[in-house]
Amino acid sequence: MVLYYLSKNYKKFLTNQLTMHPEQIEFNKSRDFSETLTISFAFIKQNFKGFFKTILFLVGPLLLINAILSGIYLQNMFDVNSIIAGNRFPSEIFSPIYFLIIIFSIVANIMLVGIAYEYIILYEKKGLNNFTINDVWNAFVADLGLIVSTFFFLIGVLILFGFAFAIISLLLSLLGPVGAVLIGIIFLVTFFLLGPPLVFLISAIYPIRIRERIGNVAAFTKAYYLTKANFGSTWLIIFISYLIVIVLALVLAIPAAIFGGMAAMHSVDDASSMSSLLLTAVNVVSTFGGSLVNSLLFIIIGFHYFSINEKENGDGLLDRINQIGQHNENNDDITI
């Protein structure tokens, strides 16, 4: 059904892409599913150089370090001699590099989310080509406390969700095999029905807080209200967006998986340095590509937030009415 809908609207999508005005993109506008995807890809096309250059300059160094560390870690894990000898210890698996990778991944993801949404908000405020990479960085630094507090707030929310699910699973497990089946059914149904809206609810808190300057609880409440009022469209657009992101991520991950397997088949004698270099290089490309692909999801989520916020609250309409009023006040009376 989804594929039929996409194929039916594909021609319209391409036509809109080609005929869209190349100037300022309007954010505060209510859009349907196809229009939201269209404007998201139009934004990517229009800001391809500026947006991705900003990501590479500001987040790139952390991504590079993380990719190199991941390459080293994978090379150590694929050391055939150690595997054959059977002397792989937990201390080698959970090595300092392993924890460094986790730390750099968390920091890089926080920066990626923050930089992506700061760029979008600056575009809305200042317009196309009216801000620089330095402006994005300054905005990110100014909102760093807000972004980090949002991250930990969401971690707490996810822990509460996990705790609630664990309690339900524990109670159902008392029913024996029937309970186990019910747990599986509940998990699958919950994941399928609530997964996409939950992704939007969690992600939308960032642009809501950055743009509206409100607290975590208020932003969560608003995100929940917007998601609940637009459940169907939110589910569809996040589901399709995730399919796109997953496909692109898999394409980028295939080379790393191939070279990882090749590295595992080599001994540490002759080709270890070459395989290590290749694995690290491919991992760098895969990490950068994966991060850029994830940023596409943030853009789509951002435009969906603007769309349903305009639909429910009409902020853009109120702004246009106020601008008309200010324009009339500034004009002199015309007499005939």
Secondary structure by P-SEA (a helix, b strand, c coil): caaaaaaaaaaaaaaaaaacccccccccccccaaaaaaaaaaaaaaaaaaaaaaaaacaaaaaaaaaaaaaaaaaaaaaaaaaaaccccccccccaaaaaaaaaaaaaaaaaaaaaaaaaaaaaacccccccaaaaaaaaaaaaaaaaaaaaaaaaaaaaaaaaaaaaaaaaacccaaaaaaaaaaaaaaaaacaaaaaaaaaaaaaaaaaccccaaaaaaaaaaaaaacaaaaaaaaaaaaaaaaaaaaaaaaaaaaaaaaaaaccccccaaaaaaaaaaaaaaaaaaaaaaaaaaaaaaaaaaaaaaaaccaaaaaaaaaaaaaaaaacccccc
